[in-house]
Amino acid sequence: MKKRIMPFVVIIALLLATPAYAVSTRLISVVPDIQFSGTNATCMALITANKTTDKISATMELWQDDDMIDSWSGVGYGYLKLEGDATVRRYETYQLTVSYSVNGTVKTPVTIDRTNK
């Protein structure tokens, strides 16, 4: 009986010691930001898709009220980082809007507001 139990114990110990790698699903993430330095605004957006093969197309626009100050566009696979500089006025509030699509499917734009203090 002991001879039969020992191989099962060894097999179970090996199975428990083997790491299991779970497949994780990444969500689409959009992180916009505006940083001010005097009258200069640095606009950034990082977009991460579900898979590294997903095609991302995006446009980032900087607005002040109804006036578009500047815009930047790009295309990437898996993730896309957009960055651009614009001249702004102090003590004004600006809006950064990121419009994007993943694999040709248009997604809801992401917007943030920041004030140049």
Kinemage of the C-alpha trace (Angstrom):
@kinemage 1
@onewidth
@group {chain A} dominant
@subgroup {mainchain}
@vectorlist {calphas} color= white
{ca met a 1} P 0.000 0.000 0.000
{ca lys a 2} L 2.818 2.438 0.835
{ca lys a 3} L 4.427 1.813 -2.544
{ca arg a 4} L 1.235 2.892 -4.354
{ca ile a 5} L 0.598 6.005 -2.279
{ca met a 6} L 4.077 7.454 -2.658
{ca pro a 7} L 3.883 8.064 -6.457
{ca phe a 8} L 0.542 9.846 -6.011
{ca val a 9} L 2.008 12.071 -3.326
{ca val a 10} L 4.933 12.948 -5.602
{ca ile a 11} L 2.606 13.737 -8.537
{ca ile a 12} L 0.367 15.932 -6.388
{ca ala a 13} L 3.403 17.749 -4.958
{ca leu a 14} L 4.682 18.437 -8.481
{ca leu a 15} L 1.299 19.733 -9.613
{ca leu a 16} L 1.052 22.064 -6.650
{ca ala a 17} L 4.590 23.352 -7.206
{ca thr a 18} L 3.946 24.179 -10.880
{ca pro a 19} L 2.981 27.840 -11.294
{ca ala a 20} L -0.262 28.576 -13.066
{ca tyr a 21} L -0.151 31.633 -15.301
{ca ala a 22} L -3.560 33.192 -15.633
{ca val a 23} L -4.388 35.009 -18.811
{ca ser a 24} L -5.222 38.565 -17.864
{ca thr a 25} L -7.408 40.814 -19.961
{ca arg a 26} L -6.220 44.387 -20.195
{ca leu a 27} L -8.816 47.078 -20.455
{ca ile a 28} L -8.496 49.994 -22.824
{ca ser a 29} L -6.986 52.850 -20.850
{ca val a 30} L -6.710 56.540 -21.749
{ca val a 31} L -4.698 58.852 -19.485
{ca pro a 32} L -4.551 62.513 -20.604
{ca asp a 33} L -2.584 65.240 -18.808
{ca ile a 34} L -1.647 68.908 -19.175
{ca gln a 35} L 1.385 70.383 -17.426
{ca phe a 36} L 2.003 74.129 -17.400
{ca ser a 37} L 5.251 76.030 -17.171
{ca gly a 38} L 4.596 79.759 -17.454
{ca thr a 39} L 2.992 80.269 -20.853
{ca asn a 40} L 3.884 76.792 -22.143
{ca ala a 41} L 1.523 73.823 -21.923
{ca thr a 42} L 2.790 70.286 -22.427
{ca cys a 43} L -0.096 68.027 -23.415
{ca met a 44} L 0.185 64.266 -23.116
{ca ala a 45} L -2.009 61.233 -23.612
{ca leu a 46} L -1.188 57.571 -23.105
{ca ile a 47} L -3.596 55.062 -24.623
{ca thr a 48} L -3.259 51.348 -23.918
{ca ala a 49} L -5.308 48.772 -25.855
{ca asn a 50} L -6.400 45.239 -24.976
{ca lys a 51} L -3.712 43.489 -27.044
{ca thr a 52} L -0.327 44.480 -28.389
{ca thr a 53} L -1.666 43.891 -31.913
{ca asp a 54} L -4.613 46.315 -31.536
{ca lys a 55} L -4.284 49.345 -33.803
{ca ile a 56} L -4.865 52.662 -32.021
{ca ser a 57} L -5.531 55.900 -33.914
{ca ala a 58} L -5.911 59.078 -31.874
{ca thr a 59} L -6.127 62.846 -32.030
{ca met a 60} L -5.455 65.077 -29.033
{ca glu a 61} L -6.844 68.641 -29.091
{ca leu a 62} L -6.165 71.532 -26.719
{ca trp a 63} L -9.076 73.973 -26.361
{ca gln a 64} L -9.621 77.265 -24.558
{ca asp a 65} L -13.341 77.973 -24.534
{ca asp a 66} L -14.415 77.613 -28.201
{ca asp a 67} L -10.931 78.126 -29.666
{ca met a 68} L -8.776 75.156 -30.600
{ca ile a 69} L -5.195 76.026 -29.643
{ca asp a 70} L -3.450 73.024 -31.244
{ca ser a 71} L -3.880 69.348 -32.101
{ca trp a 72} L -1.675 66.281 -32.430
{ca ser a 73} L -2.367 62.882 -33.993
{ca gly a 74} L -0.744 59.480 -34.041
{ca val a 75} L -1.104 55.761 -34.688
{ca gly a 76} L 0.309 52.870 -32.683
{ca tyr a 77} L -0.109 49.194 -31.879
{ca gly a 78} L -0.853 48.097 -28.323
{ca tyr a 79} L -0.172 51.532 -26.893
{ca leu a 80} L 0.165 55.061 -28.164
{ca lys a 81} L 1.786 58.062 -26.515
{ca leu a 82} L 0.924 61.499 -27.851
{ca glu a 83} L 2.777 64.590 -26.673
{ca gly a 84} L 2.849 68.196 -27.803
{ca asp a 85} L 3.581 71.727 -26.633
{ca ala a 86} L 1.472 74.840 -27.080
{ca thr a 87} L 1.656 78.483 -26.054
{ca val a 88} L -1.043 79.417 -23.530
{ca arg a 89} L -2.060 82.302 -21.284
{ca arg a 90} L -1.761 82.328 -17.537
{ca tyr a 91} L -4.847 82.058 -15.316
{ca glu a 92} L -6.949 80.533 -18.105
{ca thr a 93} L -8.644 77.130 -18.082
{ca tyr a 94} L -7.846 74.726 -20.905
{ca gln a 95} L -9.504 71.521 -22.035
{ca leu a 96} L -7.623 68.551 -23.487
{ca thr a 97} L -9.761 66.139 -25.529
{ca val a 98} L -8.505 62.763 -26.742
{ca ser a 99} L -10.554 61.197 -29.552
{ca tyr a 100} L -9.497 57.684 -30.498
{ca ser a 101} L -10.390 54.417 -32.151
{ca val a 102} L -9.182 50.866 -31.587
{ca asn a 103} L -9.125 48.556 -34.616
{ca gly a 104} L -11.345 51.033 -36.443
{ca thr a 105} L -14.004 51.159 -33.701
{ca val a 106} L -14.529 54.728 -32.505
{ca lys a 107} L -14.496 55.039 -28.707
{ca thr a 108} L -15.919 57.712 -26.408
{ca pro a 109} L -13.552 60.722 -26.211
{ca val a 110} L -11.801 61.469 -22.916
{ca thr a 111} L -11.562 65.089 -21.721
{ca ile a 112} L -9.798 66.840 -18.843
{ca asp a 113} L -9.771 70.506 -17.755
{ca arg a 114} L -6.779 72.245 -16.187
{ca thr a 115} L -6.104 75.862 -15.190
{ca asn a 116} L -2.733 77.487 -15.791
{ca lys a 117} L -2.061 79.015 -12.368
